[in-house]
Amino acid sequence: MSGAQAKAVSDARKRSMGDISNREAFAVLLRAFGYLKPVKNEMIVKGFLVLLSLTPWLLLPWPTKIVIDHIVGGRAIDDVPKPYPFFVRPFVEMLVGMSPAGMATVMFFLFTVLIVVLGAWSLTSADRTQANLAQGTDLASRTENEANEAESYVGGILGYFEYRWTLRITHALNHRYRADLFERIQRMPMTSIDDQRIGDAVYRVMYDTPSITRICYRLALTPILAPIHVALAVAALAFAYGDVNVVIYTALGILPAVLVITLPFSGIIRRTSGEARDTGAHTTTTIEESINNILAVQSLGAQAREKERFDRDSWASYGGFRKLAVAWIGMLAIAVVAVSVIGTIVFYELTDRIFAETLTVGDLTVVYAYYFQIAISSARFGRLWIDLQARAVGMARVFDLMDAPSDLQPDNPAPLPDVREGYVFEDVGFHYPDGTKALSGASLEAKRGTLVALAGPAGAGKTTLAYMFPRFLWPSEGRILIDGVDLTTVDREALRQNTAFVFQEPVLFDATVADNIRVGKPDATLEQMREAARVAGALEFIEHLPQGFDTPLGRNGGRLSVGQKQRLSIARALVRNAPVLVLDEPTAALDPETELRLVSALREASRDKLVVVIAHRLSTIRHADQILFLQEGKIAERGTHDELMTISGGAYRRFVELQRGVPDAAE
């Protein structure tokens, strides 16, 4: 691996562990915020609903004062030290002359309507509309709530409507973000997919992506709505109680206090969140590997060892979350102490005024209500940065996967309607990202209408060479021409529409037989599928399945034998009828009779296609138009079977003699 590649891997690893600077975290947050663009109109409505939900907070302290001072305390409406402000005076004047019982009746109906529309309310809190799923003490289960996050600062009818509206935005955000990441994974080069832990990728798609929700909501709403709420509360308090400036200044002082207290914790929160996510991803990987290899585990009697491995990884996941929780508790404890000191100052200031009879008990509730509103919104604005740190780590992990090298598409791809002539390889070489040299100096011609066989010992470079036909791999040196055009300039999708590839290890989906065969050709008819299955030697066993072509196969075709899976994979490639057909060890799991039929079919197909086949069996390759024998990443010999057998001491001849059981002459 080169120095630059090693550094890139190391940097990605550090970011996945939360080791990012404040500047990097800010860049990640801004990039995540860009995902709001498709739902910007919905977010404008959401902002309006949040502003509307602030109304009860600004108005409801006054009905409470009326209840305390005039209904319970028995004061006359005009017998108060501080006059009512203009925005509640019209309602108060309606109560002039009423008895306490009459005022109580009016207030009862008023509160009933407000509860129905806005929910219940108290001095320092109000009903909120929200719903959560059950969750555990790890990030994975908790992020399920973030993926379905919706809430309103009020209850009642308004709160329910805002909740439903917010839920639509949340689902739209998460769906688009997950879908983008999933599509990006599908576009990753084959070498990256081989190196990428599947469990870690699943964790990032499922549990890191929900961080987008709170990032977008906090960045879009808090910097605007929190200051607006503070400004309105300060204005209402200053208008009604112009001589309580110390209360206003004290409440506003919470903003810088919270900011100063929480800012030093930002790095700690990022690192502990990164560790919690990394250990969670490691647990997911352990699950994926153990289940995927369950037959090997059971056959080797390794169940106890796998259980110990999962116990260790699962407990580490919980431990990572506990560290994050401890960091939050430590930070909040310091903040609570500071806010409590500030609250004590306000308490003494207000009680002195009550004893001096410049404020009533009802006035105390109003001032306290506005104080808490200013304090809460100031604190929410002040802790905005620290609230986003754990989510910034999740986004950084997702963006690292999104920004990984892609299966490159040229800037101005050349069209490829149909492969007419074939391929020309000119001194092609390939190095894997870790520096392994898999192929060097490969030059060949593979024409349409021919059958080309790749043979040689394991690790000789056959599969690497085959992967270059559909451009799964790009040459590190040399060039490849297709119909005279440089392969690196051809449109990726057009190239792969012209190529059908059968991998050495069969890959089937948890779907029906028909769905699996139609993967590359969704509009394939039943007759086309039957013909492809017949040629691949699969029709007989398909017809014996309970539902024929409509039989579900289970995960990775778990109901079929290895040979049956291979035949279905071949049928899937044949039904596409692409001009280029590449098969990696297609006969390895086939019986001799089925192999004979398939080889005959490949010979027939090569009349109007380019057929490239990797095989070790002599019966599969001996009738090829051209055999390329590879050794140590190089094409050692080429020619027909008869031509290569005439080479005394040749590599191909020895390969054939070993299969036939002929002793080496040198022995």
Secondary structure, DSSP 4 states (H G I P E B T S, - for coil): --HHHHHHHHHHHHHHTT---HHHHHHHHHHHHGGGGGGHHHHHHHHHHHHHHHHHHHHTHHHHHHIIIIIIS---TT--SSPPPTTTHHHHHTTTT--HHHHHHHHHHHHHHHHHHH--B-SS-B--EE------SSHHHHHHHHHT--EESS-HHHHHHHHHHHHHHHHHHHHHHHHHHHHHHHTS-HHHHHHS-HHHHHHIIIIITTHHHHHHHHHHHHHHHHHHHHHHHHHHHHHH-TT-HHHHHHHHTHHHHHHHHHGGGHHHHHHHHHHHHHHHHHHHHHHHHHHHTHHHHHHTT-HHHHHHHHHHHHHHHHHHHHHHHHHHHHHHHHHHHHHHHHHHHHHHHHHHHHHTTSS-HHHHHHHHHHHHHHHHHHHHHHTHHHHTHHHHHHHHHHHHHHTSPP----SSPBP-S---SEEEEEEEEEE-TTS-EEEEEEEEEEETTEEEEEE-STTSSHHHHHHTTTTSS--SEEEEEETTEEGGGB-HHHHHHTEEEE-SS----SSBHHHHHTTT-TT--HHHHHHHHHHTT-HHHHHTSTTGGG-B--GGGTTS-HHHHHHHHHHHHHHH--SEEEEESTTTT--HHHHHHHHHHHHHHTTTSEEEEE-S-HHHHTT-SEEEEEETTEEEEEE-HHHHHTSTT-HHHHHHHHHHTPPPTT-
